[in-house]
Amino acid sequence: MNELATKLIEDNKSPLMKFENVGSKLFFRCDNESSLKLVDDQVHHLEKLLSHSRVTRRNARGQATWCPEKKVAKVSIVTKGLIQNFGCQNKNGIILLPEEMCFLVEMNRLEVTQNEIPLSIQDCYDIVTENLVCTDDVSFYQAAKVNIPFCDYI
């Protein structure tokens, strides 16, 4: 277990950033020493790439799940700056309106799933157009404008 942990830590400290590939493909068997050395170096580099363990890294996108029955997105993974500017937090978690969800997906700051399937930007726009509340419930947006938690309205 300790060996695996140290290997993961070392691989995380020194990630492989680029893959050095030979410009030309070697279709025929090579006889000269320089091309044999090139092939051996390429095979060694590929073995190194395949033995390198992949570590889940932090990224700039949060994750949320769309709840069609409540017509909100529930955030499961929070990123920096998400809570201060978007959504509302209550005892059930962080909740995003469809408009906020669509904006964050379009800005590549949020990944939304529904039934374990990622939603595209077009799917998010469809959700927004299906769940328009701005014409029906003005008090909802007035409450959000004066920083009253809108979770009470949901």
C-alpha atoms as an extended CHARMM CRD file, in Angstrom:
* protein
*
       154  EXT
         1         1  MET       CA              0.0000000000        0.0000000000        0.0000000000  PROA      1               0.0000000000
         2         2  ASN       CA              2.8370000000        2.3890000000        0.8460000000  PROA      2               0.0000000000
         3         3  GLU       CA              4.4940000000        1.6560000000       -2.5020000000  PROA      3               0.0000000000
         4         4  LEU       CA              1.3130000000        2.5740000000       -4.3560000000  PROA      4               0.0000000000
         5         5  ALA       CA              0.9010000000        5.7640000000       -2.3210000000  PROA      5               0.0000000000
         6         6  THR       CA              4.4860000000        6.8710000000       -2.9480000000  PROA      6               0.0000000000
         7         7  LYS       CA              4.1550000000        6.0770000000       -6.6740000000  PROA      7               0.0000000000
         8         8  LEU       CA              0.9500000000        8.1320000000       -6.9010000000  PROA      8               0.0000000000
         9         9  ILE       CA              2.5750000000       11.0400000000       -5.0700000000  PROA      9               0.0000000000
        10        10  GLU       CA              5.6630000000       10.9340000000       -7.2910000000  PROA      10              0.0000000000
        11        11  ASP       CA              3.5620000000       10.7030000000      -10.4510000000  PROA      11              0.0000000000
        12        12  ASN       CA              1.4760000000       13.6410000000       -9.2710000000  PROA      12              0.0000000000
        13        13  LYS       CA              4.5890000000       15.7180000000       -8.5340000000  PROA      13              0.0000000000
        14        14  SER       CA              6.1010000000       15.0250000000      -11.9480000000  PROA      14              0.0000000000
        15        15  PRO       CA              3.2350000000       14.7170000000      -14.4440000000  PROA      15              0.0000000000
        16        16  LEU       CA              3.8990000000       13.9010000000      -18.0680000000  PROA      16              0.0000000000
        17        17  MET       CA              3.1790000000       17.1040000000      -19.9210000000  PROA      17              0.0000000000
        18        18  LYS       CA              3.9200000000       16.1990000000      -23.5130000000  PROA      18              0.0000000000
        19        19  PHE       CA              4.4400000000       13.1920000000      -25.6830000000  PROA      19              0.0000000000
        20        20  GLU       CA              7.4800000000       13.3400000000      -27.9180000000  PROA      20              0.0000000000
        21        21  ASN       CA              6.5540000000       11.5780000000      -31.1180000000  PROA      21              0.0000000000
        22        22  VAL       CA              8.6700000000       10.8000000000      -34.1470000000  PROA      22              0.0000000000
        23        23  GLY       CA              7.6830000000       12.8640000000      -37.1610000000  PROA      23              0.0000000000
        24        24  SER       CA              7.8390000000       10.0090000000      -39.6490000000  PROA      24              0.0000000000
        25        25  LYS       CA              6.4580000000        6.5350000000      -39.2170000000  PROA      25              0.0000000000
        26        26  LEU       CA              8.8560000000        3.6550000000      -39.6580000000  PROA      26              0.0000000000
        27        27  PHE       CA              7.0240000000        1.1970000000      -41.8850000000  PROA      27              0.0000000000
        28        28  PHE       CA             10.0620000000       -0.7610000000      -42.9990000000  PROA      28              0.0000000000
        29        29  ARG       CA             12.5880000000       -2.5900000000      -40.8850000000  PROA      29              0.0000000000
        30        30  CYS       CA             15.5720000000       -0.3640000000      -40.1380000000  PROA      30              0.0000000000
        31        31  ASP       CA             19.0950000000       -1.6020000000      -40.4300000000  PROA      31              0.0000000000
        32        32  ASN       CA             21.1790000000        1.4070000000      -39.5140000000  PROA      32              0.0000000000
        33        33  GLU       CA             22.0680000000        2.0470000000      -35.9090000000  PROA      33              0.0000000000
        34        34  SER       CA             20.6080000000        5.5540000000      -35.5970000000  PROA      34              0.0000000000
        35        35  SER       CA             17.1080000000        4.4920000000      -36.6370000000  PROA      35              0.0000000000
        36        36  LEU       CA             17.2740000000        1.4310000000      -34.3420000000  PROA      36              0.0000000000
        37        37  LYS       CA             18.2040000000        3.7340000000      -31.4560000000  PROA      37              0.0000000000
        38        38  LEU       CA             15.2940000000        6.0140000000      -32.3990000000  PROA      38              0.0000000000
        39        39  VAL       CA             12.8620000000        3.0830000000      -32.3410000000  PROA      39              0.0000000000
        40        40  ASP       CA             14.2250000000        1.8700000000      -28.9850000000  PROA      40              0.0000000000
        41        41  ASP       CA             13.8910000000        5.3590000000      -27.4990000000  PROA      41              0.0000000000
        42        42  GLN       CA             10.3270000000        5.5610000000      -28.7700000000  PROA      42              0.0000000000
        43        43  VAL       CA              9.4280000000        2.1640000000      -27.2790000000  PROA      43              0.0000000000
        44        44  HSD       CA             11.0260000000        3.1440000000      -23.9560000000  PROA      44              0.0000000000
        45        45  HSD       CA              9.0690000000        6.4160000000      -23.9150000000  PROA      45              0.0000000000
        46        46  LEU       CA              5.7900000000        4.5960000000      -24.6550000000  PROA      46              0.0000000000
        47        47  GLU       CA              6.4730000000        2.1220000000      -21.8350000000  PROA      47              0.0000000000
        48        48  LYS       CA              7.0960000000        5.0490000000      -19.4890000000  PROA      48              0.0000000000
        49        49  LEU       CA              3.8180000000        6.6590000000      -20.5520000000  PROA      49              0.0000000000
        50        50  LEU       CA              1.8630000000        3.4540000000      -20.0330000000  PROA      50              0.0000000000
        51        51  SER       CA              3.3910000000        2.7930000000      -16.6080000000  PROA      51              0.0000000000
        52        52  HSD       CA              2.6300000000        6.3270000000      -15.3900000000  PROA      52              0.0000000000
        53        53  SER       CA             -0.3770000000        6.2360000000      -13.0640000000  PROA      53              0.0000000000
        54        54  ARG       CA             -3.0940000000        8.7850000000      -13.6240000000  PROA      54              0.0000000000
        55        55  VAL       CA             -4.0730000000       10.8730000000      -10.6550000000  PROA      55              0.0000000000
        56        56  THR       CA             -7.3450000000       12.7570000000      -10.4500000000  PROA      56              0.0000000000
        57        57  ARG       CA             -6.3890000000       16.3940000000      -10.4830000000  PROA      57              0.0000000000
        58        58  ARG       CA             -8.2730000000       19.4470000000       -9.3700000000  PROA      58              0.0000000000
        59        59  ASN       CA             -9.8200000000       21.4170000000      -12.1590000000  PROA      59              0.0000000000
        60        60  ALA       CA            -11.6890000000       24.6690000000      -12.5380000000  PROA      60              0.0000000000
        61        61  ARG       CA            -15.0820000000       23.0700000000      -13.1890000000  PROA      61              0.0000000000
        62        62  GLY       CA            -17.6210000000       22.2680000000      -10.5480000000  PROA      62              0.0000000000
        63        63  GLN       CA            -20.1350000000       19.4630000000      -10.8680000000  PROA      63              0.0000000000
        64        64  ALA       CA            -23.8800000000       19.5790000000      -10.4330000000  PROA      64              0.0000000000
        65        65  THR       CA            -26.8850000000       17.3340000000      -10.9250000000  PROA      65              0.0000000000
        66        66  TRP       CA            -30.0570000000       18.6180000000      -12.5740000000  PROA      66              0.0000000000
        67        67  CYS       CA            -33.2080000000       17.8380000000      -10.5640000000  PROA      67              0.0000000000
        68        68  PRO       CA            -36.1710000000       18.1180000000      -12.9670000000  PROA      68              0.0000000000
        69        69  GLU       CA            -38.7880000000       17.7360000000      -10.2290000000  PROA      69              0.0000000000
        70        70  LYS       CA            -37.4440000000       20.7720000000       -8.3250000000  PROA      70              0.0000000000
        71        71  LYS       CA            -36.2520000000       22.5770000000      -11.4780000000  PROA      71              0.0000000000
        72        72  VAL       CA            -32.8650000000       23.3910000000       -9.9380000000  PROA      72              0.0000000000
        73        73  ALA       CA            -29.3120000000       22.0950000000      -10.1900000000  PROA      73              0.0000000000
        74        74  LYS       CA            -27.7910000000       20.7100000000       -7.0010000000  PROA      74              0.0000000000
        75        75  VAL       CA            -24.0220000000       21.2840000000       -6.8210000000  PROA      75              0.0000000000
        76        76  SER       CA            -21.9570000000       18.2940000000       -5.7190000000  PROA      76              0.0000000000
        77        77  ILE       CA            -18.3930000000       19.5850000000       -6.2990000000  PROA      77              0.0000000000
        78        78  VAL       CA            -17.7570000000       23.2510000000       -5.5600000000  PROA      78              0.0000000000
        79        79  THR       CA            -15.0220000000       25.3070000000       -7.1910000000  PROA      79              0.0000000000
        80        80  LYS       CA            -13.5170000000       28.6080000000       -6.1900000000  PROA      80              0.0000000000
        81        81  GLY       CA            -15.8340000000       31.5870000000       -6.6010000000  PROA      81              0.0000000000
        82        82  LEU       CA            -18.9810000000       29.5610000000       -7.1850000000  PROA      82              0.0000000000
        83        83  ILE       CA            -20.6520000000       30.1350000000       -3.8060000000  PROA      83              0.0000000000
        84        84  GLN       CA            -19.9900000000       33.8780000000       -3.6040000000  PROA      84              0.0000000000
        85        85  ASN       CA            -21.5080000000       34.7520000000       -6.9680000000  PROA      85              0.0000000000
        86        86  PHE       CA            -24.0430000000       32.0840000000       -7.8730000000  PROA      86              0.0000000000
        87        87  GLY       CA            -26.7530000000       30.0330000000       -6.2640000000  PROA      87              0.0000000000
        88        88  CYS       CA            -28.0170000000       29.6660000000       -2.7600000000  PROA      88              0.0000000000
        89        89  GLN       CA            -26.8270000000       27.4420000000        0.0290000000  PROA      89              0.0000000000
        90        90  ASN       CA            -29.1790000000       25.8300000000        2.5050000000  PROA      90              0.0000000000
        91        91  LYS       CA            -29.1660000000       22.6610000000        4.6080000000  PROA      91              0.0000000000
        92        92  ASN       CA            -29.7270000000       20.5450000000        1.4800000000  PROA      92              0.0000000000
        93        93  GLY       CA            -26.6480000000       21.9260000000       -0.2840000000  PROA      93              0.0000000000
        94        94  ILE       CA            -25.9280000000       24.5100000000       -2.9530000000  PROA      94              0.0000000000
        95        95  ILE       CA            -28.7530000000       25.0920000000       -5.4210000000  PROA      95              0.0000000000
        96        96  LEU       CA            -28.4650000000       26.8190000000       -8.8090000000  PROA      96              0.0000000000
        97        97  LEU       CA            -31.2550000000       28.2770000000      -10.9090000000  PROA      97              0.0000000000
        98        98  PRO       CA            -31.5060000000       27.0780000000      -14.5270000000  PROA      98              0.0000000000
        99        99  GLU       CA            -30.2000000000       30.4300000000      -15.8220000000  PROA      99              0.0000000000
       100       100  GLU       CA            -27.1790000000       30.3090000000      -13.5170000000  PROA      100             0.0000000000
       101       101  MET       CA            -26.5260000000       26.6940000000      -14.4510000000  PROA      101             0.0000000000
       102       102  CYS       CA            -26.6650000000       27.5020000000      -18.1660000000  PROA      102             0.0000000000
       103       103  PHE       CA            -24.3200000000       30.4780000000      -17.7740000000  PROA      103             0.0000000000
       104       104  LEU       CA            -21.7540000000       28.4560000000      -15.8160000000  PROA      104             0.0000000000
       105       105  VAL       CA            -21.8750000000       25.5870000000      -18.3220000000  PROA      105             0.0000000000
       106       106  GLU       CA            -21.3990000000       28.0370000000      -21.1730000000  PROA      106             0.0000000000
       107       107  MET       CA            -18.4080000000       29.6120000000      -19.4050000000  PROA      107             0.0000000000
       108       108  ASN       CA            -16.9190000000       26.1140000000      -18.8090000000  PROA      108             0.0000000000
       109       109  ARG       CA            -17.1070000000       26.5070000000      -15.0210000000  PROA      109             0.0000000000
       110       110  LEU       CA            -19.6760000000       23.7620000000      -14.3560000000  PROA      110             0.0000000000
       111       111  GLU       CA            -20.4230000000       20.2600000000      -15.5740000000  PROA      111             0.0000000000
       112       112  VAL       CA            -24.0600000000       19.2410000000      -15.2060000000  PROA      112             0.0000000000
       113       113  THR       CA            -25.3590000000       15.6840000000      -15.2930000000  PROA      113             0.0000000000
       114       114  GLN       CA            -28.8500000000       14.2550000000      -15.3920000000  PROA      114             0.0000000000
       115       115  ASN       CA            -29.2640000000       10.5340000000      -14.6780000000  PROA      115             0.0000000000
       116       116  GLU       CA            -25.4440000000       10.1390000000      -14.8310000000  PROA      116             0.0000000000
       117       117  ILE       CA            -25.3680000000       11.6130000000      -18.3780000000  PROA      117             0.0000000000
       118       118  PRO       CA            -23.5040000000       14.9180000000      -18.9390000000  PROA      118             0.0000000000
       119       119  LEU       CA            -25.6230000000       17.7150000000      -20.3800000000  PROA      119             0.0000000000
       120       120  SER       CA            -24.4630000000       19.8000000000      -23.3250000000  PROA      120             0.0000000000
       121       121  ILE       CA            -24.8700000000       23.5570000000      -23.6270000000  PROA      121             0.0000000000
       122       122  GLN       CA            -27.8550000000       22.9890000000      -25.9240000000  PROA      122             0.0000000000
       123       123  ASP       CA            -29.4810000000       20.7450000000      -23.2940000000  PROA      123             0.0000000000
       124       124  CYS       CA            -28.9880000000       23.4930000000      -20.7030000000  PROA      124             0.0000000000
       125       125  TYR       CA            -30.5990000000       26.0680000000      -22.9920000000  PROA      125             0.0000000000
       126       126  ASP       CA            -33.5300000000       23.7020000000      -23.5020000000  PROA      126             0.0000000000
       127       127  ILE       CA            -33.8900000000       23.4050000000      -19.7260000000  PROA      127             0.0000000000
       128       128  VAL       CA            -33.8500000000       27.1950000000      -19.3570000000  PROA      128             0.0000000000
       129       129  THR       CA            -36.5160000000       27.7090000000      -22.0200000000  PROA      129             0.0000000000
       130       130  GLU       CA            -38.7090000000       24.9980000000      -20.4880000000  PROA      130             0.0000000000
       131       131  ASN       CA            -38.4160000000       26.4500000000      -16.9820000000  PROA      131             0.0000000000
       132       132  LEU       CA            -38.8700000000       30.1720000000      -17.5110000000  PROA      132             0.0000000000
       133       133  VAL       CA            -40.1040000000       31.7400000000      -14.2910000000  PROA      133             0.0000000000
       134       134  CYS       CA            -39.2700000000       35.3880000000      -14.8710000000  PROA      134             0.0000000000
       135       135  THR       CA            -42.6960000000       36.3030000000      -16.2660000000  PROA      135             0.0000000000
       136       136  ASP       CA            -44.6930000000       34.4110000000      -13.6550000000  PROA      136             0.0000000000
       137       137  ASP       CA            -42.8660000000       35.0620000000      -10.4070000000  PROA      137             0.0000000000
       138       138  VAL       CA            -41.2990000000       38.5130000000      -10.1670000000  PROA      138             0.0000000000
       139       139  SER       CA            -40.9710000000       38.3170000000       -6.3780000000  PROA      139             0.0000000000
       140       140  PHE       CA            -38.5870000000       35.4100000000       -6.8140000000  PROA      140             0.0000000000
       141       141  TYR       CA            -36.1170000000       37.5990000000       -8.7080000000  PROA      141             0.0000000000
       142       142  GLN       CA            -36.6960000000       40.5890000000       -6.4480000000  PROA      142             0.0000000000
       143       143  ALA       CA            -35.7740000000       38.4270000000       -3.4620000000  PROA      143             0.0000000000
       144       144  ALA       CA            -32.6380000000       37.2200000000       -5.2110000000  PROA      144             0.0000000000
       145       145  LYS       CA            -31.7230000000       40.7920000000       -6.1300000000  PROA      145             0.0000000000
       146       146  VAL       CA            -31.7450000000       41.9910000000       -2.5050000000  PROA      146             0.0000000000
       147       147  ASN       CA            -29.7740000000       38.9190000000       -1.3630000000  PROA      147             0.0000000000
       148       148  ILE       CA            -32.6680000000       37.2020000000        0.3620000000  PROA      148             0.0000000000
       149       149  PRO       CA            -32.0750000000       33.4700000000        0.0970000000  PROA      149             0.0000000000
       150       150  PHE       CA            -34.2810000000       32.2170000000       -2.7040000000  PROA      150             0.0000000000
       151       151  CYS       CA            -34.2620000000       28.6960000000       -1.2890000000  PROA      151             0.0000000000
       152       152  ASP       CA            -37.4300000000       29.5920000000        0.5990000000  PROA      152             0.0000000000
       153       153  TYR       CA            -39.1990000000       30.1780000000       -2.7070000000  PROA      153             0.0000000000
       154       154  ILE       CA            -38.3230000000       26.7780000000       -4.1560000000  PROA      154             0.0000000000
